[in-house]
Amino acid sequence: MAMSQLKTTIGHGVDDIPSTPGKFKPEKSSPFFFNRVRWYTSLSKLTLWFFLSLCLLLFLFFASPSSSPPRRHLNGGAWGGPDWERRVRLSARVRATNKAGHTVLVTGAAGFVGTHVSMALRRRGDGVLGLDNFNDYYDPSLKRARQKLLERSGIFVVEGDINDEALLKKLFDVVAFTHVMHLAAQAGVRYAMKNPKSYINSNIAGLVNLLEVCKSAVPQPAIVWASSSSVYGLNSKVPFSENDRTDQPASLYAATKKAGEEITHTYNHIYGLSITGLRFFTVYGPWGRPDMAYFFFTKDMLKRKQITVFEGPNHSTVARDFTYIDDIVKGCLGALDTAKKSTGTGGKKKGPAQYRIFNLGNTSPVSVNDLVSILEKHLKVKANKKIMLLPRNGDVQFTHANITLAERELGYKPSTDLHTGLKKFVRWYLSYYSGSKKKTSCSWKLDLQWACYGQDRFFKIYRPEKI
Ligand SMILES: O=C(O)[C@H]1O[C@H](OP(=O)(O)OP(=O)(O)OC[C@H]2O[C@@H](n3ccc(=O)[nH]c3=O)[C@H](O)[C@@H]2O)[C@H](O)[C@@H](O)[C@H]1O
């Protein structure tokens, strides 16, 4: 059919369609009759095929196994469905040989402390389910590497946010957690100047969301959570004791942790949730956080980059009660083991519930200058230091923990000094970053030789000057 003829035929057809198709009487003698019928036939065929395809698509959608129950998507992750629930249950299952084991939900499980605590719990046979939103506050690939480590130990890390109420409720529907180890938080004291809302979102809103779900859970879990040494703020009395004032925070981070202590107290008071807050003192070690000074000093020193070392007014010392991760883990496990059951049911308190706060520090502060000297020894690199007056952007000049209470109640006894702890950290750092840089850059070659042949050989080849 010629194009002009087709246009004419269609033009006629559209105009001629009667409002009541049944009343349509074909005019056999019309020269346009056959074209018109063919056009109507193909239109109805098209409609029929479209309708059938739609039915098929709808059928496939509703009949597919993943459509019931629904899967939810978060930050690229997904949750829900029978397979997911099976993994959640399996991960949270207490080992048969550990009759008194806990069933623990660890929030922030792919974080530094979260990973170590989860592994330690798993090693002794507790059931552990991880939760982490894998945000990009620092390199998420490190969090993914920690996740792999956890998965190798049979720990499933659910990808999701503590602000997702539906997800938290689902987790408590699937597993009757006896404990929650709440470590998910927005960390870092200086970053609060850049992104204040992230602190409110995680450390306040997220905490409240978690407590809301825990208060309604049956049974209610006991909660152990990470507060911070930063709540002591600008206090000058040392060492810091749990009953010292905590009303002079120097950073928004500190303020949100302090708020967390008050908020958890409220939930303890009203709903009978068993609460233990742990004030961590500058935790460091293998698999640590790249935003912390000991970590980025190491990185920069190896690259021969300048590092900024803070000092107080009149060249006074800035110091921290640096605490090694293994000691912190022992403190966390001690807190979980001594936590009493929550006393509420159905969101109602049935009796007074345990409320505790402990310092988990090392009790021997070390100046940042000494921290750098120790790193120089382990790395065999002379630091290129720029000394700067401690900026007023969240830092406090010193921290020092009194740990008498934790010693007595939790059996907490830190045993790793900074020299030993940093040695372990440096060993991990070198092996981790030599392994993960494989074939990506020429600097990998340097690191690999270091890892393969040891530090001496590495420095014999590459160190530009003798230290
Ligand atoms: O105990 C806590 O509750 C907190 O500990 C940690 O905070 P901080 O003790 O401040 O650790 P971190 O930043 O490593 O600085 C260490 C030292 O290096 C100094 N510092 C820092 C940076 C720099 O460029 N130069 C420098 O001298 C700096 O002045 C400081 O004296 C956690 O990050 C925080 O999330 C929280 O958990």
The ligand as an SDF file (V2000), in Angstrom:
LIG
                    3D

 37 39  0  0  0  0  0  0  0  0999 V2000
   37.6380    8.6160   73.5380 O   0  0  0  0  0  0  0  0  0  0  0  0
   36.7110    8.9170   72.8200 C   0  0  0  0  0  0  0  0  0  0  0  0
   35.5680    8.8440   73.1780 O   0  0  0  0  0  0  0  0  0  0  0  0
   36.9640    9.4400   71.4510 C   0  0  0  0  0  0  0  0  0  0  0  0
   38.2180    8.9220   71.0170 O   0  0  0  0  0  0  0  0  0  0  0  0
   38.6260    9.3650   69.7530 C   0  0  0  0  0  0  0  0  0  0  0  0
   38.7780   10.7730   69.7750 O   0  0  0  0  0  0  0  0  0  0  0  0
   40.2220   11.3590   70.0900 P   0  0  0  0  0  0  0  0  0  0  0  0
   40.6580   10.9410   71.4330 O   0  0  0  0  0  0  0  0  0  0  0  0
   40.1510   12.8150   69.8230 O   0  0  0  0  0  0  0  0  0  0  0  0
   41.1310   10.5710   69.0480 O   0  0  0  0  0  0  0  0  0  0  0  0
   41.9110   11.0770   67.7720 P   0  0  0  0  0  0  0  0  0  0  0  0
   41.0650   11.8580   66.8880 O   0  0  0  0  0  0  0  0  0  0  0  0
   42.5940    9.8900   67.2210 O   0  0  0  0  0  0  0  0  0  0  0  0
   43.0050   12.0380   68.3950 O   0  0  0  0  0  0  0  0  0  0  0  0
   44.0160   11.5380   69.2820 C   0  0  0  0  0  0  0  0  0  0  0  0
   44.9130   12.6410   69.7240 C   0  0  0  0  0  0  0  0  0  0  0  0
   45.6250   13.1410   68.6030 O   0  0  0  0  0  0  0  0  0  0  0  0
   45.5070   14.5410   68.5350 C   0  0  0  0  0  0  0  0  0  0  0  0
   45.5580   14.9480   67.1340 N   0  0  0  0  0  0  0  0  0  0  0  0
   44.5690   14.6320   66.3020 C   0  0  0  0  0  0  0  0  0  0  0  0
   44.6290   14.9810   64.9740 C   0  0  0  0  0  0  0  0  0  0  0  0
   45.7270   15.6800   64.4820 C   0  0  0  0  0  0  0  0  0  0  0  0
   45.8340   16.0230   63.3010 O   0  0  0  0  0  0  0  0  0  0  0  0
   46.7180   15.9700   65.3570 N   0  0  0  0  0  0  0  0  0  0  0  0
   46.6940   15.6270   66.6660 C   0  0  0  0  0  0  0  0  0  0  0  0
   47.6250   15.9280   67.4210 O   0  0  0  0  0  0  0  0  0  0  0  0
   44.2170   14.8850   69.2290 C   0  0  0  0  0  0  0  0  0  0  0  0
   44.2340   16.1790   69.7610 O   0  0  0  0  0  0  0  0  0  0  0  0
   44.1730   13.8220   70.3000 C   0  0  0  0  0  0  0  0  0  0  0  0
   44.8360   14.2720   71.4250 O   0  0  0  0  0  0  0  0  0  0  0  0
   37.5940    8.9850   68.7070 C   0  0  0  0  0  0  0  0  0  0  0  0
   37.9690    9.4960   67.4500 O   0  0  0  0  0  0  0  0  0  0  0  0
   36.2280    9.4710   69.0800 C   0  0  0  0  0  0  0  0  0  0  0  0
   35.3180    8.9630   68.1410 O   0  0  0  0  0  0  0  0  0  0  0  0
   35.8720    9.0560   70.4750 C   0  0  0  0  0  0  0  0  0  0  0  0
   35.6050    7.6860   70.5080 O   0  0  0  0  0  0  0  0  0  0  0  0
  1  2  2  0
  2  3  1  0
  2  4  1  0
  4  5  1  0
  4 36  1  0
  5  6  1  0
  6  7  1  0
  6 32  1  0
  7  8  1  0
  8  9  2  0
  8 10  1  0
  8 11  1  0
 11 12  1  0
 12 13  2  0
 12 14  1  0
 12 15  1  0
 15 16  1  0
 16 17  1  0
 17 18  1  0
 17 30  1  0
 18 19  1  0
 19 20  1  0
 19 28  1  0
 20 21  1  0
 20 26  1  0
 21 22  2  0
 22 23  1  0
 23 24  2  0
 23 25  1  0
 25 26  1  0
 26 27  2  0
 28 29  1  0
 28 30  1  0
 30 31  1  0
 32 33  1  0
 32 34  1  0
 34 35  1  0
 34 36  1  0
 36 37  1  0
M  END
$$$$
